[in-house]
């Protein structure tokens, strides 16, 4: 009965002697042998019957005989020890059987002869399931990664959009304010001029009276003198000019701010033309270096000519703003380097300074209009936001990198064929 | 909850001696199979907490790990720590041809663990006249958190290190017994000591 049971067990059972000759195979093994071998397998070397992984099988059998200790093998590392077909030749997806093997040492009690018993399990179903599962999880992981990338992209796009929106609305606002302020500035300016003429006239009159005071009789003389004194004429005469000068200077400052605001909103009618960037770079550097003379300035360019279609005024303005920021960021002495690099489709402009750097918390706001860390009255916070708008208008990109107390790098990427219809209509 | 009844000095000495003999046999078996000399360290017997066990097993870098459970008169698990260095030489001795695939490496690790742990266990159980059956080894990559959450508080571990003379390969085998098995082993040790 036991013999029958062993024959029919759904696992492979084979017995091999110390010379690796097959002593016994159950149905599981026999059914999978070629027809002609099914009855003549006895006393044949196991490695002849199952030649594919013969070397491995022999090694394992040897180990079992020597150590008298079971040996294991798994489908994950060695899926097909015996060249058997899958248990489902018609509907299965796997063509070869996946196998787990265990070899046990056994001893014939009557003769004392040593044998090795091979157990073979068909684990094709598990292996197939496991592999599908693994593929699935790999696919999921990939998808997850792709989604994460997409989310990151969306995040960037959103913040760029917000920035652009902010710029646009501030630009409109700035243009409106500039226009509104310009009108009163105009008549205040004209009136101030007239006023200062009138003041001069009045002073001449008074001076004339003062000079001719001796011509009057004593009573009138006294009266005039008292009048001058009572109205503090000397003080007024001294002060009036100064007051007018100060007012004019103040008005000029307001005008500057409004001009800058207009520039920021790019209310510029200048069209686009070929701009040679090496020239623009050295011109701008020259301007800045005369103003901040203590630093070292350097322009680096690999190409003799770097030409793009752009609005020259705007580009100069953008570079100027960035260079001024760089120069102003250096407290004592340092260097400012502008490098130009021509790529196949774009130009990279880098402005590097050895200044104080930008604190992390401010990095997000550097392109924000009116954001400044300078004391009131020393900066309007429009420099970088103007540069940003200009570069955007030219379909370029501007980014900033900074390390506190090390310095800052502003990188501009401009396309060589900058075709912005609003600013570059050919004339 | 488990509380390890510490071994007295006599028991410990006896166990140490038994381990020495069985580990020696294990080393011999492997040496025979791969035809090279193998040195063994003096077996260490200690009591550890789960966290200490984790450090014991995974404290060193560049190692592979396997585990195998055994059933029978005494039950427990045997864990092996195998060095990455020298594995190629071992593969050669075991007649694997280079270059080794990931599967080859896994197979070699599992086979080495199986041989050494099996030989150790067989030696120990025959010395103690107990029967044990070792189950198949598997690769082992646990998290420390899982170890910290283990239910037991202390466990007796028996540890021995094998070094292969011709290469830089070394391997540690760590036995852990469950509480019942520990009591049974102590009784057997006492019987032997009488």
Boltz contact constraints between the chains, C-beta under 6 A:
constraints:
  - contact:
      token1: [A, 59]
      token2: [B, 95]
      max_distance: 6.0
  - contact:
      token1: [A, 63]
      token2: [B, 33]
      max_distance: 6.0
  - contact:
      token1: [A, 66]
      token2: [B, 32]
      max_distance: 6.0
  - contact:
      token1: [A, 66]
      token2: [B, 33]
      max_distance: 6.0
  - contact:
      token1: [A, 67]
      token2: [B, 29]
      max_distance: 6.0
  - contact:
      token1: [A, 69]
      token2: [B, 118]
      max_distance: 6.0
  - contact:
      token1: [A, 69]
      token2: [B, 122]
      max_distance: 6.0
  - contact:
      token1: [A, 72]
      token2: [B, 136]
      max_distance: 6.0
  - contact:
      token1: [A, 77]
      token2: [B, 103]
      max_distance: 6.0
  - contact:
      token1: [A, 77]
      token2: [B, 106]
      max_distance: 6.0
  - contact:
      token1: [A, 77]
      token2: [B, 107]
      max_distance: 6.0
